[in-house]
Amino acid sequence: MTTFAQTVGTSSPTSGSKRIRSRIRNGWGTLRRSPRMFTGVIIIALFVLVAIYGALFVHDANSFGAPILRGPSLHYPLGTTQLGQNVLSQLIGSTGPTLEVGFGAGLIATFLAVAIGIGGAFIGGKSDELLNVFTNIILVIPVMPLVIVVASVLKAGGIGPMILVIAFTSWAGTARILRSLTLSMRSRDYILASKVSGEKTWRVVIVELLPNTVAFVVSGFIFTVIFAILTQAGLAFLGVGNTSALTWGNMLYWAQNDGVLQVGGWWWFVPPGLCIAMLGTGLALINFGLDEMLNPRLRSLRPVRTVSHEFDGESAGN
């Protein structure tokens, strides 16, 4: 008869590592088979390459001297601005700061969500109750008015304060989901076995709990990145925050501020708008692919169809 102690003894500490390796192998296979995820990775990779190396192939984004408000031409592929600046140079120069806002806010918000959601629920007790109350308070605070007020106060602080404000107001939803998952998993046999076998708390959280919540963690991160980029673009379009920084949102602000919509200067505001849309599309495609990779219910049902064919063959034989 197998006792609980024997069960704990046979539960190797490497079981979590095996599950992680299995997920990585399945993920790589899904990446090769998922056109949506592959397309999303290519789109994001192109933007990252432009942010890193794009400035080597264009003039200074803040330089003047070009013809004023000229349409696309051979020398200026995306035209010029009202002040005689190259739109292509501004678009490329704005890619890096825009990605910094999105991914910076996403990383900070995801870290807060994991630490508060998973950490608090796993520890339990009064700490979990206090963190849950704090999370609920953040959830009921109107996000956009708070961001507008704080961004207006910290207008001269560059994109750093914007990243912190967006991250602080966008982690609570993911944290609440992670807390619910952790509360449902912390009493399962493999978690109890890890505790009884003497594994440290941080190892149980990282090796046993976190891999089973990675789909929600990644989805929360991607959502925050998209939310941060759209929020920064919306605030910049309204003239809130540091409008002198190079971002796609600030390009839209200066385009509408100089009245190019009335004179038909589409080449100034269409490129940054398309870049925002393409970046959001790439992140959404990656999210769909990750969901297929981590959710077995969305994988191919070929084994079911195979069983159906075999059953039909057996029926015909009889």
N, C-alpha and C positions, 0 to 999 in steps of 0.2 A: 504493500500500500504506500502510495507516494504522499509524503507529508508536505506541509507548506515550506518547511525548512529545506527539504530536498528540492522543492520547486525553485526556491530562492537560490540554492546552490547551483542548480543547472542553468539559471538565468545568467548568462555571461555578460560582463560589462561591455563586451564588444557587440552585443546585439543591436544597440543603437547605431554603432558605426556601420554595421552591416546594412541596416535599413537606409542609412544615408548614402552608402555606396550604391545600393540598389536603386535609390531614387535618382542618383546622378546618371547611372547607366540608362534608366528609363527616360530621363530628361533629354539626354543626348540623342537617343533614338527618336524621341518625339520632335526635337528640333529639326532633325533631318527630314522627318515626314510631315511637318506642319508648315505649309506655305505661308500661312498668316504670321506665325512667329518669326519665320526666316525673313519675311519682308519687313516686319517691325524692327528686327535687329539691324538689318541693312540701313533702314532709314535713320535710326538713332546713331549708328556708327558713322554715317555720312555727316550728320550734324556735329558729332564730336570731332571728326577730322577737320571740318571747316573751322570749328572753334580753336583748334590747336594750331593748324598750319595755314588757315585762310589768309591771315594778315601778311604772310610772306609774298602773296601774289597780287595784292592791291595796294593802293596808296593809303595814306593816313586817313582814317575816317573823319577826323576833325579838321582836315585841311580845306581851305577855300580856294577860289580862283577859277573854278569851272564855270561855264555858261549857266546863267540863272534859269531854273525851271525848264530845262530842255528834256524832250522825250528820249526814249532809248535810241542809241546810235551805236556805231561800231566802236567808237572810243569810250562811250559811256553806255554799257549794255542795259543798265536799268535807269538811265536818265540822271538828272541832277535835281537838287532841292532849290528852294526859294533863295537860299544863301549861297548857292554855287558849290554845294558839296556833292560828292559822288554817292549815289544811293547804294550802289553795289558795295562800296567800301563800308558804308554805314551798316548795311545788312550783315556783312561778314563780321565786322567789328562788334556788332550787337549779339552775335550768336553765343559767345562765351559767357558774358554776364547773364544772359537769359537762362542758359543752362545752369549757371551757378545758383540762380534764384530757385529754379525748379528742383534740382537735385539736392541742393543744400537744405532747403526746407523739407524735402522728402526724407532725407537721412535723419535729420534731427527729430522730426515728428514720429518717424518709425521707431527710433530709439526710445523716445518717451512712451510710445504706445506699448512696446514690448516690456520695458522696465516696469511700468505702472500696471498694465493689464495682466501680463503673465506673472511677473514677480509678486505683485500684491496678492493675486488669487492663490498662488502656490504657498505663500507664507501664511495667509489667512489671518484670522483674529481681528483685532481692532485696526491694525495697519491696513488690511484689505478694506474694511468698512470706511475708513477715512479717505483712502484713495478713491474708492467708489463714489463717495459723496463729492469729492473734488472733481472727478471725471464728469459727473452729472451736472455740476455747476458750469463747467466749461462748455458742455453740450448745449445749455440753454442760453448762453451768451450770444447775441446776434454777431455773427462773424464779421460781415462787411462793415457795419458802423464802427466796430472796434478797430479793425484794420485801418480804416480811413482816419480815425482820430489819432491813433498811434503814429501812423505814417506821416501825418501832418506835423505832429510834434517833433518827430525825428527826421525832418525833411532834409537836413544837411548831413545825415549820417551815411549816405551811400546806400548800397544794396544790402549791407550787413543787417541793419535793423529791420529791413523788409523781410529778410529771410527768417529772422527770429520771430517776428510778429506772426507771419503766416504759419510757421511751424508750431508755435504755441497755440494757435487757434484751430489746428487741423488734426491733432493726434487723438482726440478723445473718442471719436467714433470707432476707430480701429482698436483702441484700448478696451472699449466696452465689449467688443466682439471677442477679443483674445481672452478677456477675463471669463466670459461665459464658457469658452472652450476649455480653459484651464480648470475651471471648477468641475466640469464634467469628466475631465481626464485624470485628475490628481488622485482619485480613489480607485483607479483601474489596477489590475493585477500587476502589470509590468512596472508601473510607477511604485507601487507598494514593494514589489520585489527589489527594485533598485534602492529604495530607502533602507530596507532590512539588510541588504547586502553591504551596507556601509558606504555607498557612493555619496559624494559630497553634493550639497544642494545645487550648486552651480552646474555640476555635471549632469544631474538629473534634468535640470531645466534646459540645458543646451542640447544634450544628446537625446533625451527621451521626449520632452515636451515640444521644444521648438521645431523639430522636423515635422511634427504632426500639425503644426499651425502655419507652416511656411507659405501655404497658398494665400491665407488671409493677410499675412505680413507683407508679401509681395504686392498683393492687390491694393492694400492700404498705401504702400509706398508709391505705386504708380498713380493712384488717385491723387495723392498729395502733390506729386510732381506736376500733374496736369492742372490741379487747382491752383498751385502757386504761380505757374506761368500765366494762367488766365487772370488770376487776381492782380498780379503785377501789371499785366497789360491793361486791365480795366482801370486800375488806379492811375496809371500813367496817362491813359486817355483822358481821364478827368482832371489831370494836372496835379494829382496828389503824390507826394513823395519827391524824390530828387529827379527832376526832369532833365537834368544835364547829363545823367549817366547814359551810356550807350546800351539800350535794350530795344527789343522789337516794340514793346509798348510805348516807349518814348518816341520812337519813330512815328507811330500812329498819332501820338499827341501833337507833335510838331507839324505833321501833315495837316491835321484838321485845324490847328491853331493858325496856320498860315493861309488857310482857305483854299487849299488845292482842290478840294471837292467841287468848288464852284467854278474853277477854271479847267476842270478835266484832267488834272495831274494824277491820273490813276497809278502811274509807275512809282509814286512815292509811298502810297499806302497799301497797294495790293501785295507787293512782295513780303513785307513783314506779316501781314494777315495770313498769307498762304503758308509761310514758315510755321506760324503758330498752329495752324490747322494740321500741317503735315507732321509736326512733332507730336501733337496729341494723337493723331492717327497711328503713328508708329508705336507709341506707348500702349495704346488700346490693343493693337494687334499682338504685342508681346504679352499683354495681360490675358488675351484669349488663348494664346498658345500655352502659357503657363497653367491656365485653368484646365486645358486638355491634358497636360502633362501630369498634374497633381490630383486630378479628379478622375478616378477610374470609370465613373459612370459616363463620362464624355468620350471615352476611348472607343476605338472601332469595335463593332459587334460581330466581327467576322467569325469568332468561335461559335456564336449562337447560330449563324447561318450554316456553318459547317455541320453542326449537330442536326439541324433541320434536314440537310441534304442526306445525311447518313440515315436518318429515320425514314425518309421517303424511299431510299434504296431498300431498306429492310422490309418496308411495307410492300414494295413491288415484288420482292423475292418471295414473300409469303403468299 
